[in-house]
Amino acid sequence: MKRTFVIAEAGINHNGSLELAKKLIDTAVIAGCDAVKFQKRDIHEVYDPDTLAKTRESPFGTTYLQQKEGLEFSAEEFNYIDDYCKKNGIEWFVSCWDINSQKFMRQYDLKYNKVASPMLTVTPLLKEIAEEGKHTFISTGMSTLDEIDNAVQIFTDAGCPFELMHCVSAYPLDNSTANLNMINTLRERYGVNVGYSGHEKGLQISLAAVAMGATSVERHITLDRAMYGSDQAASIEPDGLIRLVRDIRIIDSAMGTGEKILNDFEQVHRDKLATPYWVTK
């Protein structure tokens, strides 16, 4: 039976709070997700000094630097997350935005890697990730087919298992721009499994992706969409996540094999209904 891999993207919706991160992990566990994912950046590698010096009001201060630093976890906090996820029986992994962060995460020997859409064009980072040989989810938002070709070639050459994830990078996504038929396009072009990373409001688009054969679904999660943060509005609250996973599992069980089978219960109805009286008289 098809089983869609469901990823609860905590991302930076923890707002730098370990207690909030624990609640997001709990939310993923209760809903029955397969994994919970976070993000990791070396701020001074990802952003240039002029950008970090700009004014930006946030709960963490008045500069872009303070805002970005406030959203990052320390090594001790990642140690706690690693232990907490293991105790609660859920896989966790991280999308890294630079090579230093990718190397840092190796100490946890995580099962999966993730390429975030903005990083799909960063060839040195792709090669660093592919060298690890872990199953990697590659999001394809804000990219061209030529750029996806390059990423696929890097992972193929490295012999690193991967699946693509159709994604449209809008927060939140307008349903009319979801372009779910790209799932088929990517599957046919590359001959690989294709998942869906969604940023829409609601659940319908993600469920439609599953019905189209998406092998994985990733959605941002939050405790409250009204909280501070750029990803909160495109996230699913706890009750919504429970419904999403429940409905994904229903669709998984309904997909079948595609082989035409005359079931025993159908035979009973056939015996009663398939030969009308007018045929036999």
N, C-alpha and C positions, 0 to 999 in steps of 0.2 A: 504493500500500500504506500502511495506517495505520502511523504511527511515533509511539510514545509518547515524550514529552519527559521524560527522567529527570533529576531534580535531586538531587544529593548535598548534603544539608544539613549542612555543617560546623558551622554555628551558632556556639555558644560552646564546643564540644567541644575546641577547641584549648587551652583553659585559659590563655589569654594568651600562649602560646608560639608564636612564628613558625615555629620548627622543626617543631613539631607540626602547625601549619597547612599547611606544605609537604607533610608526609606525608599529610595528609588530601586535599589536592589531587592528589597522586600516586595515591592510592587511587581517586579518582574517575576519573582519566584511564585508569588500568589497566583499570578495570571497564567503561569505555566510556560513562560518563555524558555527558549533553549539557551539563550545567552544574554548578558547585559554588556553594553559597550560604553567606554569612556573615550576621551580625547586627551592628547598630550602634545605640548608644544614647548620648545626652548624659545622663550619669548624673544631673546636677542638674536636668535638665528632666523626666526620667521619674519620679524618686523624690523624695518630700518629705524635708525635713531630719530629721524625727523618725524616719522609716524608716531613713535612712542612718546615724543615730546608734545604732541598735539593735545589740546584741551578736550576732555570727554568726561562729562559728569556721570558718576556711577556710585553705587553704594561703597566703593572701595577708594574713592578719591576723585580728583579733578583732571587726571591725565589719562591718556590711552595706556601708558605703561602701568599705572596703578590698576586700571580696569582689567588688563590682561593678566597681571600678576595675581590679582585677587581670584581669578577663575582657575588657577593652576594648583594642583595638589603636589605636596612634597613627597619625597621618597618614603617617609614614615607613613604618610596617609595612603599611598599606594600599597605599602606593605599591609596595612589594615584592610584595605579593600580586597586584596588577594586572599587573606585569611578569612574574611567575612564571606566571600563568595564560595570558598571551599567548604566552609562549615554549613552553608545553606544549599550546597549541591547544585550550583549553577555555574556554567562556564562564563568567563569574562575575558574581554580583550579590548584593544585600544586602536584607534586610528591616530597615527603619529604624523606630525606635519614637518618633521625634519629628521636628519640621520641621527643626531645626538639622542633624540627621544626614542627612536627605534632601537638603538643600541641599549639604552637604559631599560627598556621593557623586556629585554632578553632574560634578565635575571629571574623572571617569573615563569619562564617556560610555558607560556600560554599556547593553547591549541590552535588559535586562529590569528590571522592578521587582517587588517582592513586598509584599503586605499580610499581616502576621502576624495570626493569629486575634485576639489581644488588642487589636489596633489597628483592627479592622473597624468599631468604633463611634465612632472618633475622626474626626469629619467634617472638621476643618481639615486633618489629615494626609492623608486620602483625597483631598481637593481638590488639595492640593499635589502629590501623586503623579500624579493624573489629568492635571494641567496639563502634565506632561512628555510625554504622548502615547506612552509606551513600552508594549509589551505587558506586562501586569501579571497576576501570579498572585495571586488573592485567596483566602486560606484562610478557612473559614467555621466553625471551631470556636468553642465557647462563645458562640454567637449565636442570635438568633431570625430567623424568616423576614422579619419587618418590618425588622429591622436589615440583613439582606442586601438587601432591596428598596432601602433607602436607598443602600447602597454601589453597587449596580448602577445606580441612577439617576444618581449622581454621575459614574461613569465613562462612562455612555451620553451624558449631557449634554455632557461634555467631549470626546466623540468619541475616547476613549482605548481602544484594544483591550485586552481582558482575557479571562481565563477564571477561573471559580470553581474552588475545590478543596474537595471534601468533606473534612471533618476532624472528628475527635472529640478534644477536648483532654484526654487522660489520658496519663500518662507512667510506666509503659507502659500501653497500652490493653488492656483485656480483650476478647478476640475477639468475645464475645457482644454487645458494645455498639458494634461497628463500623458497623452500620446502613448497609451499602453501597447499599441501595436509594435512599438519598438522592441518589446520583449521578443516577439517573433523574429523581427529583423536581426537582432543581435544573435539569437539562437541559430538562425539559418546562416548568417555570415561567418560565425566563428565555430559552430558545432560544439558549443559548451553550454553548461547550465547557466540560466539567467534568472536572477532574482529581481526584487523591486525594493527600492529605498524611497519611501514616500514622505512628503511634507505637506500633504493636503489636510484640510479640516475634515473630520469624519472618517469613516471606515470603508465606505463603499468602493473606492478606487483600489485600495489594498486588497480587498476581498476579490474584486474582479481580476486583479493580477494573479492571485492564486488560482482562480478558475482557468486562467490562460496558461497555467503551467509554471508560474514562477516557483523556483526551488527554495527561495528565501524571501523573507519580508523583514525590513528594518523600519521601525518607526521611533521617532523621538518620544520620550515619555516625560511627564511632569506630574507633580502633585497638584498644581493649580496653574492654568494657562495665564492667569493674571499676574503671576510672579515676574520679577525682573529677569530680563534675558532675551536675546534676539531670537532664540529658538522656541520659546515657550508657546507662542501663539500657534505654531505648527505642530504642537505635541499632543499626545493623548494622555488624558488623566486616568487614574487607576481603574475606574469602572469601565471606561472605554477600552482599555487594554485587555481587561478580562473578557469583554465581549468579542474583541478582535481575535484573540487566541481561540476562544470557544468556536467561533464561526469558521476560522481557518481549519480547525480540526474536523469540523463537519464537512467542509468542502473536500478536504483530503480524503476522507472516508468515502465520499460520493463519487470520486473521479473514476474509479474502476480501472480495468485493464484495456478497454477498447475492444475486447473480444466479445462477439455476440454469443450470449449464453441463454439457453432456455432453463430458467430456474424451476425448482420443484414447485414453488408457490405459484409461478406462472402456469405450470402444467395443470394445476388444479382449476384455475380460471379458464384455461384453454379447453379443458374437457367439458366445462359447463357452457361456454359461450362461443367457441370457434366454429361450431357446426350448426347453423340455424335450421329450424324445422323444414323450411321451404326447400332446402337442398336435398333432404332425405326423403321427402314424400313423393 
